[in-house]
Amino acid sequence: MQLAALKHRTESEDCFVISQHHVRIRFHSAKNDVKKVIVHYTDNYLDTKTDKTMAMTKAGQGQVTDYWVATLNAPYRRLKYTFEVIGQDNSHKIVGDRGIKDFTAANLAADSSYFKLPYLHEIDQTKTPDWVKNTVWYQIFPERFANGDKNNDPQGTKPWDPQDHPGREDFYGGDLQGIIDHLDYLKELGVNGLYLCPVFKASSNHKYDTIDYLQIDPDFGDKDLFAKFVSEAHKRGMKVMLDAVFNHLGGQSMQWQDVVENGAKSRFASWFHINHFPVKPYQGPEAGGPNYDTFAFEGQMPKLNTANPAVQDFLLEIATYWVKYFDIDAWRLDVANEVDHHFWRKFHDAVTAIKPNFYIVGEIWHSARPWLNGDEFSAVMNYPYTLQIEEHFLHKTKTAQELVEALTDQLMMYRDCTNQAMMNMLDSHDTARLLTLAGENKALALQTLTFMFMQTGSPCIYYGTEMGMTGGEDPDCRKPMDWQKKGTPFWDEVQKLIAFRNNHAATIGNGTISLSVTSTGLIQVKRIGAEKITALFNTTPDKIAVATNGQVVLSQNFADGQLAEHGFVIELAN
């Protein structure tokens, strides 16, 4: 048995409270190395002779790891536990708080062999909003969704042309009125969460260079119109998520312009990470190093010093303002990994004090454990998960087995409730569009989208995906919405997929997930909760026989018991 692979951490993703008297635990062993794991557990203050035992279930297999899970009852809200591990070679060990020991009666009885959970405090329990698990998000880039009011079009607005290839500085006139005008369309599509890219005053079309966080950009409307948008969305059962850029300000903001003009004497000089004065012109890395820190090396996006109490007060006022006075339901936080943890904890406490079930999503493109312990973010944009889906389905750089192992590893990095709140997307304003990534093969795009919808987490559709829009990397992925494609066969299939996710949210949003590859090469996703759902995906070029035993609720390229290339079949167990 590979002893170095036997791992467990208390009060982490390996051990977390799921209810007042229940704890879920996970144990790691080397792949195919262990045949049985038994957990022994009792109350902290009881003799180990009172142990109960439970055989752990193998929940999945990663690249090099087998994962074992169990749910333990703690009637007095205290727990101690240890692991009995039996290897394929019949070696027999105890894995506990003070290391690995031979399995003997004396070692099993020793209190030092046990991990401890001193008390299950509800206030320490990592929680995520339940409503998110029933939400299908729709991401809107406001400048490109719909032009509802030509009176607020910026100078030089281009004609609305979905076939155009936008330049970085182009404007097409999209606004809040255009979104309001299409809320019934979004309701018909089936989405129930609206994620808007920034709507605050800024000089660009994308608005990630904020000038004033307390104003709606005049190109989009005003606060009264925004309040109407939120109200109308809520009437239709839709949550509203805004995009906040708290890592940096726009170069035209009042604060930064004061620093440009007054240098070290500016009252805002300490608001930024300034290396030396003057701050203009900006010096990039090729010119001896930046004179001030920015987002990437973008001179018009100076980085805020969020350790400064004045900056904290400024940003927290903004964060709470739109919750208190406009009733938004969520913040998506841009460049969230570059802001200090100390500030994010203050941010979390401020917004959840107003709305306890508020949803906080960080833009983090890598593993995000430090932000996901219940005191900062609810979830992150789940790029490390969904980009691996694309690697297999779209780019063919991962085999089916490599995919399910990688996804299992990702799932085991976080607590169950965190996985359930993750924001899953295949494309966005920062990436090429799904259909373009699929080589404009609509069957492949729909198969990939369906696989993503079967995963744990809250799925997100980028505006126009349902229309079969194409587009390369930014800014080509930000074309004006093609409203002529509503009701096409592809649109109908996306609507059916969203309806399926809504109708089975109790299981897909909250149930367990198991990923595997069948002996015939199909990827199998099993979801178990209020019901049992099994989905099979054929990513091979061959037709493969599939025997269905339950009710087929969704399929593609499936006929006469044969699942063809780019096909999938989803069935409910009888």
C-alpha positions in Angstrom: 0.0 0.0 0.0 1.3 3.5 -0.9 1.3 5.1 2.5 2.3 8.5 1.2 -1.0 8.7 -0.7 -3.2 8.2 2.4 -4.5 11.7 3.1 -7.2 13.6 5.1 -7.5 17.1 6.5 -10.0 18.1 9.2 -12.2 21.2 8.7 -11.5 21.5 5.0 -13.0 20.1 1.8 -12.2 16.7 3.3 -14.3 17.3 6.4 -17.2 19.7 6.5 -20.5 20.2 8.3 -23.6 19.7 6.2 -26.3 20.0 8.9 -26.7 20.5 12.6 -25.6 16.9 13.4 -23.9 15.6 10.2 -20.4 15.9 8.8 -19.2 14.7 5.4 -15.7 13.3 5.3 -13.4 12.3 2.4 -10.3 10.2 2.4 -7.6 10.0 -0.3 -5.7 6.9 -1.4 -3.6 6.0 -4.4 -5.5 4.9 -7.5 -6.5 1.2 -7.3 -4.3 0.7 -4.2 -6.9 0.3 -1.5 -9.8 -2.2 -1.4 -11.6 -0.9 1.7 -11.7 2.1 4.0 -13.7 2.0 7.3 -14.2 5.0 9.5 -14.5 4.6 13.3 -16.2 7.5 15.1 -17.7 8.6 18.3 -18.2 11.6 20.5 -15.1 13.5 21.7 -15.8 12.8 25.3 -16.7 9.1 25.0 -14.4 6.2 25.2 -13.3 4.8 21.8 -14.9 1.5 22.8 -18.2 3.3 21.9 -17.1 3.6 18.3 -19.5 3.2 15.5 -18.1 2.0 12.2 -19.0 2.8 8.6 -17.6 1.5 5.3 -16.7 4.5 3.1 -17.9 4.6 -0.5 -15.5 5.2 -3.4 -16.9 8.4 -4.8 -14.6 8.7 -7.8 -11.2 8.3 -9.3 -8.8 11.1 -10.2 -5.6 11.1 -12.1 -3.6 9.5 -9.3 -6.1 9.3 -6.5 -9.2 7.3 -5.3 -11.7 9.3 -3.3 -13.7 7.8 -0.5 -16.7 9.5 1.2 -19.0 9.0 4.2 -21.5 11.0 6.1 -21.2 10.8 9.9 -23.8 11.5 12.6 -22.7 13.7 15.5 -25.7 13.6 18.0 -23.9 15.9 20.5 -22.3 18.1 17.8 -18.8 16.8 18.6 -16.9 14.1 16.8 -13.7 12.2 16.8 -12.9 9.6 14.0 -10.1 7.6 12.5 -9.7 5.5 9.3 -9.0 1.8 9.0 -7.5 1.2 5.6 -7.1 -2.2 4.0 -4.8 -2.3 0.9 -5.1 -4.5 -2.2 -2.0 -6.2 -0.8 -3.9 -6.9 2.4 -1.7 -4.5 4.5 -3.8 -3.0 7.3 -3.3 0.5 8.7 -4.9 3.2 10.9 -4.7 6.7 9.6 -5.3 9.3 12.3 -4.5 12.6 13.7 -0.9 11.7 14.6 0.0 9.7 11.5 -0.2 6.2 10.2 0.0 3.2 12.5 -0.3 -0.6 12.1 -3.9 -1.7 12.7 -4.0 -3.2 16.2 -6.6 -3.2 19.0 -4.3 -1.0 21.1 -3.8 1.6 18.3 -7.5 1.6 17.5 -8.3 2.3 21.1 -5.8 5.1 21.5 -7.4 8.5 21.6 -4.3 9.9 19.8 -5.3 8.0 16.7 -8.4 10.1 16.2 -9.0 13.3 14.3 -11.1 15.8 16.3 -14.0 18.1 15.5 -14.4 19.9 18.9 -17.9 21.4 18.2 -20.1 21.8 15.1 -20.7 25.6 15.2 -23.4 26.6 12.7 -21.7 30.0 12.3 -18.6 28.3 11.1 -20.4 26.2 8.5 -19.6 27.0 4.9 -22.9 27.8 3.2 -24.0 28.9 -0.2 -27.3 30.3 -1.4 -29.8 27.5 -2.1 -31.5 29.5 -4.9 -28.3 29.5 -7.0 -28.5 25.7 -7.3 -31.8 26.2 -9.1 -30.5 29.0 -11.4 -29.6 29.0 -15.1 -27.6 32.2 -15.7 -27.6 34.3 -18.8 -24.6 36.6 -19.3 -25.4 39.9 -21.0 -22.8 42.3 -22.5 -25.1 45.4 -22.3 -23.5 47.3 -25.2 -24.2 44.4 -27.6 -27.5 42.9 -26.4 -30.2 45.3 -27.7 -30.5 49.0 -28.5 -33.8 50.0 -26.8 -33.3 53.8 -26.8 -31.4 55.5 -29.6 -31.5 58.8 -27.7 -28.6 57.7 -25.5 -26.4 56.3 -28.3 -22.9 57.6 -28.0 -21.4 59.6 -30.9 -20.3 57.4 -33.7 -22.6 54.5 -32.9 -22.4 51.9 -35.6 -25.4 50.2 -37.2 -26.6 47.1 -35.5 -25.1 44.3 -37.5 -24.7 40.8 -36.0 -22.3 39.9 -38.9 -19.9 42.7 -38.1 -16.6 42.1 -36.5 -16.3 44.6 -33.7 -13.2 46.7 -33.1 -12.0 47.4 -29.6 -13.4 51.0 -29.6 -16.7 50.4 -31.5 -20.1 51.2 -30.0 -23.4 49.7 -31.2 -25.9 51.4 -28.8 -26.9 48.5 -26.5 -28.6 49.7 -23.3 -30.7 48.9 -20.3 -34.0 49.6 -22.2 -32.9 47.0 -24.7 -32.6 44.4 -21.9 -36.0 45.4 -20.4 -37.6 45.1 -23.8 -36.4 41.5 -24.0 -37.1 40.2 -20.5 -40.1 38.3 -21.8 -37.8 36.7 -24.4 -35.4 35.6 -21.6 -38.3 34.2 -19.6 -39.4 32.2 -22.7 -35.9 30.9 -23.1 -36.1 29.7 -19.5 -33.2 31.4 -17.8 -33.8 32.7 -14.3 -30.6 34.6 -13.5 -29.2 37.6 -15.4 -25.5 38.4 -15.1 -24.7 41.9 -16.5 -21.2 43.0 -17.4 -20.4 46.4 -15.9 -23.1 49.1 -16.2 -21.3 51.9 -14.3 -20.0 55.0 -15.8 -16.9 54.3 -17.9 -15.3 55.5 -21.1 -15.1 52.2 -22.9 -17.7 49.9 -24.5 -17.0 47.1 -22.0 -17.1 49.4 -18.9 -14.3 47.6 -17.0 -12.5 50.9 -16.7 -14.8 52.4 -14.1 -15.1 56.2 -13.7 -17.9 56.3 -11.2 -19.4 53.3 -9.5 -22.4 55.2 -8.2 -23.7 56.2 -11.6 -25.2 54.1 -14.3 -23.4 54.9 -17.6 -25.4 57.4 -19.5 -25.0 55.3 -22.6 -27.1 52.6 -20.9 -29.6 54.8 -19.0 -29.9 56.0 -15.5 -30.7 54.8 -12.0 -34.4 55.0 -12.4 -34.2 52.8 -15.5 -31.9 50.4 -13.7 -34.3 50.2 -10.8 -37.1 49.4 -13.3 -34.9 46.7 -14.8 -34.3 45.0 -11.5 -38.0 45.2 -10.5 -39.2 43.8 -13.9 -36.6 41.0 -13.7 -37.7 40.1 -10.1 -41.3 40.0 -11.2 -40.4 37.3 -13.7 -38.6 35.3 -11.1 -35.1 36.3 -12.3 -32.2 37.1 -10.0 -29.8 40.0 -11.0 -26.0 39.9 -10.7 -23.8 42.9 -11.4 -20.2 43.0 -12.3 -17.8 44.9 -10.0 -14.3 45.9 -10.8 -12.7 46.5 -7.4 -9.2 45.6 -8.4 -8.6 48.8 -10.3 -10.1 52.1 -11.3 -10.4 53.6 -14.8 -7.8 56.1 -15.9 -10.4 58.8 -16.3 -11.7 58.4 -12.7 -11.6 61.5 -10.5 -9.3 59.8 -8.0 -6.7 58.8 -10.5 -6.8 62.1 -12.4 -6.1 63.9 -9.1 -2.9 61.7 -8.7 -1.9 62.5 -12.3 -2.2 66.2 -11.6 -0.9 66.5 -8.1 1.5 63.5 -7.8 2.6 62.6 -4.3 0.6 65.5 -2.9 -2.7 64.1 -4.1 -5.0 63.1 -1.3 -5.6 59.9 -3.3 -1.9 59.0 -3.7 -2.1 56.2 -1.1 -5.2 54.8 -2.8 -3.0 53.2 -5.5 0.2 51.1 -5.6 2.6 53.8 -6.9 6.2 52.9 -7.4 7.5 56.3 -8.3 6.3 59.7 -9.5 5.3 61.1 -11.9 2.7 58.5 -12.9 2.4 59.8 -16.5 3.5 58.7 -19.0 3.0 55.0 -18.0 6.1 52.9 -18.1 5.6 49.3 -19.1 8.0 46.4 -18.3 9.9 47.1 -21.5 10.7 50.6 -20.3 12.4 49.7 -17.0 9.3 48.7 -15.0 5.9 50.2 -14.2 5.8 53.4 -12.3 2.5 52.2 -10.8 0.7 48.8 -10.6 -2.1 48.1 -12.9 -4.4 45.4 -14.1 -1.9 43.4 -16.2 0.2 46.1 -17.9 -2.8 48.3 -18.8 -1.9 51.9 -18.1 -5.5 53.0 -18.0 -6.4 50.6 -15.2 -4.4 51.6 -12.1 -4.6 49.1 -9.3 -6.4 50.1 -6.0 -4.7 49.6 -2.7 -7.4 47.7 -0.9 -5.4 47.5 2.3 -6.0 51.3 2.7 -9.0 51.8 5.1 -10.2 54.8 2.9 -10.3 52.6 -0.2 -12.1 49.9 1.8 -14.7 52.3 3.0 -15.1 53.6 -0.6 -15.6 50.1 -2.1 -17.8 48.8 0.7 -20.1 51.8 0.3 -20.5 50.9 -3.4 -20.9 47.2 -2.7 -23.7 47.8 -0.2 -25.3 50.7 -2.1 -26.6 48.6 -5.0 -27.8 45.9 -2.6 -29.6 48.2 -0.2 -31.2 50.6 -2.7 -31.6 48.5 -5.9 -32.1 45.0 -4.4 -29.5 43.2 -6.6 -29.0 39.6 -5.7 -25.3 38.9 -6.5 -21.9 40.4 -7.4 -19.5 39.0 -9.9 -16.0 40.3 -8.9 -13.6 41.0 -11.7 -9.9 40.1 -11.2 -10.9 38.8 -7.8 -7.7 36.9 -7.2 -5.5 40.0 -7.2 -7.4 41.7 -4.3 -6.3 40.9 -0.7 -8.2 38.3 1.3 -8.6 40.7 4.2 -10.7 43.0 2.1 -12.9 40.2 0.6 -13.8 39.1 4.1 -15.0 42.6 4.9 -16.9 42.7 1.6 -18.6 39.3 2.4 -19.7 40.4 5.8 -21.0 43.8 4.5 -23.2 42.4 1.7 -24.5 39.3 3.6 -25.4 41.5 6.5 -28.0 43.0 4.2 -29.0 39.8 2.3 -27.9 36.6 4.0 -28.4 34.6 0.9 -26.4 37.0 -1.3 -24.3 35.3 -4.0 -20.7 36.3 -4.5 -18.7 35.0 -7.5 -15.1 35.6 -8.0 -13.4 35.7 -11.4 -10.6 33.2 -10.8 -9.2 31.1 -13.6 -7.2 28.7 -11.3 -7.8 26.6 -8.2 -9.5 28.8 -5.7 -9.5 27.0 -2.3 -8.3 30.1 -0.3 -11.4 32.1 -1.4 -14.0 29.4 -0.8 -14.1 28.7 2.9 -17.3 30.5 3.6 -16.0 33.8 4.6 -15.2 35.3 1.2 -16.9 34.0 -2.0 -19.8 31.7 -2.5 -18.2 30.4 -5.7 -16.0 31.3 -8.6 -16.3 31.3 -12.4 -15.5 27.6 -12.8 -13.0 27.9 -15.7 -10.6 25.2 -14.4 -13.6 22.8 -14.7 -15.2 23.9 -17.9 -12.0 24.5 -19.9 -11.2 20.8 -19.3 -14.5 19.9 -20.8 -13.6 21.9 -23.9 -10.2 20.2 -24.0 -11.9 16.8 -24.6 -15.1 17.7 -26.5 -13.8 20.5 -28.7 -10.0 20.4 -28.8 -9.5 16.6 -28.5 -6.4 17.2 -26.3 -7.7 15.0 -23.5 -9.1 11.5 -23.7 -12.5 10.6 -22.2 -10.7 8.9 -19.3 -8.4 11.8 -18.7 -11.4 14.1 -18.7 -13.4 12.3 -16.1 -10.4 11.9 -13.9 -9.5 15.6 -14.1 -13.1 16.6 -13.4 -13.2 14.3 -10.4 -10.1 15.8 -9.0 -11.6 19.3 -9.4 -14.8 18.3 -7.6 -12.8 16.9 -4.7 -11.0 20.2 -4.2 -14.2 21.9 -2.8 -17.0 21.2 -0.3 -20.2 19.9 -1.8 -22.1 23.1 -1.3 -19.3 25.1 -3.0 -19.4 22.8 -6.1 -23.2 23.2 -6.2 -22.8 27.0 -6.4 -20.0 27.2 -8.9 -20.7 29.2 -12.0 -20.2 27.0 -15.0 -19.7 28.5 -18.5 -18.2 27.4 -21.8 -17.8 30.9 -23.3 -18.0 34.5 -22.1 -17.0 38.0 -23.1 -13.4 36.9 -22.4 -13.3 33.9 -24.7 -14.1 32.7 -28.2 -17.7 31.7 -28.7 -18.8 28.1 -28.2 -19.9 27.5 -31.8 -16.6 28.9 -33.1 -14.7 26.6 -30.7 -16.8 23.7 -32.1 -15.8 24.5 -35.7 -19.4 25.7 -36.3 -20.6 22.1 -35.8 -23.9 22.7 -34.0 -24.3 19.1 -32.9 -20.9 19.2 -31.2 -21.7 22.5 -29.6 -25.0 21.3 -28.3 -23.4 18.0 -27.0 -20.8 20.0 -25.1 -23.3 22.4 -23.7 -25.5 19.5 -22.6 -22.6 17.8 -20.8 -21.9 21.1 -19.0 -25.5 21.3 -18.0 -25.3 17.9 -16.4 -22.5 18.9 -14.1 -22.7 20.1 -10.5 -23.0 23.9 -10.4 -25.0 26.7 -11.8 -24.8 26.8 -15.6 -24.4 30.1 -17.5 -25.3 30.8 -21.2 -23.4 33.7 -22.9 -25.8 36.0 -24.8 -26.3 34.7 -28.3 -25.2 31.2 -27.7 -28.8 30.1 -28.0 -28.9 31.9 -31.4 -25.9 29.9 -32.7 -23.7 33.1 -32.8 -20.1 32.8 -33.7 -17.1 34.9 -32.8 -13.4 34.5 -32.1 -11.4 35.9 -29.2 -12.2 39.3 -27.7 -13.5 41.6 -29.2 -15.0 39.3 -31.9 -17.0 37.4 -29.3 -18.8 40.6 -28.5 -20.8 41.0 -31.7 -24.3 42.6 -31.6 -27.0 40.1 -30.7 -28.5 38.3 -33.7 -32.2 38.6 -33.0 -33.2 36.9 -36.3 -32.2 33.5 -35.1 -34.9 33.0 -32.4 -36.9 29.9 -33.1 -34.3 28.1 -35.2 -33.8 24.4 -34.6 -30.6 25.2 -32.5 -32.5 27.7 -30.4 -35.2 25.2 -29.8 -32.7 22.6 -28.6 -31.1 25.1 -26.2 -34.5 26.0 -24.8 -35.3 22.3 -24.3 -31.9 21.9 -22.5 -32.7 24.8 -20.2 -36.1 23.5 -19.5 -34.6 20.1 -18.6 -32.2 21.7 -16.1 -35.0 23.7 -14.6 -37.3 20.6 -14.3 -34.6 18.5 -12.6 -32.9 21.2 -10.6 -33.5 19.3 -7.3 -31.3 16.5 -8.5 -28.8 18.3 -10.8 -28.4 21.2 -8.4 -28.1 19.2 -5.2 -27.6 15.6 -5.9 -24.4 13.5 -6.1 -22.4 13.1 -9.3 -20.4 10.2 -10.6 -18.3 10.4 -13.8 -16.9 7.4 -15.6 -16.2 5.9 -19.0 -18.1 2.8 -20.1 -16.4 -0.3 -21.5 -17.6 0.9 -25.0 -16.0 4.3 -24.6 -19.0 6.5 -23.7 -18.8 9.1 -21.0 -21.3 8.4 -18.3 -22.7 11.0 -15.9 -24.9 9.7 -13.1 -26.8 12.2 -10.9 -28.6 10.9 -7.9 -30.9 13.0 -5.6 -34.6 13.3 -5.8 -34.4 10.9 -8.7 -31.8 9.0 -10.7 -30.6 10.6 -14.0 -28.0 8.9 -16.3 -26.5 10.6 -19.3 -24.3 9.0 -21.9 -22.1 11.0 -24.4 -20.5 9.6 -27.5 -17.3 11.5 -28.3 -16.0 8.8 -30.6 -16.5 8.7 -34.4 -18.3 5.3 -34.2 -21.9 4.3 -33.5 -22.2 2.6 -30.2 -25.1 0.4 -29.0 -26.9 1.8 -25.9 -29.6 -0.1 -24.0 -32.0 2.3 -22.2 -34.0 1.0 -19.4 -35.7 4.2 -18.2 -37.5 7.2 -19.7 -35.4 9.0 -22.3 -35.9 12.8 -21.7 -33.3 14.3 -24.0 -31.2 13.0 -26.8 -29.3 13.8 -30.0 -28.1 11.5 -32.7 -29.7 8.5 -30.9 -31.9 6.1 -32.9 -32.6 2.4 -32.9 -30.5 1.8 -29.9 -27.4 3.4 -31.5 -25.7 6.5 -30.3 -23.8 8.2 -33.1 -20.9 10.7 -33.0 -21.7 13.9 -31.1 -24.7 12.1 -29.7 -26.1 12.0 -26.2 -29.0 10.4 -24.4 -30.3 11.3 -21.0 -32.7 9.0 -19.1 -34.6 8.9 -15.9 -34.5 5.6 -14.0 -37.8 3.7 -13.7 
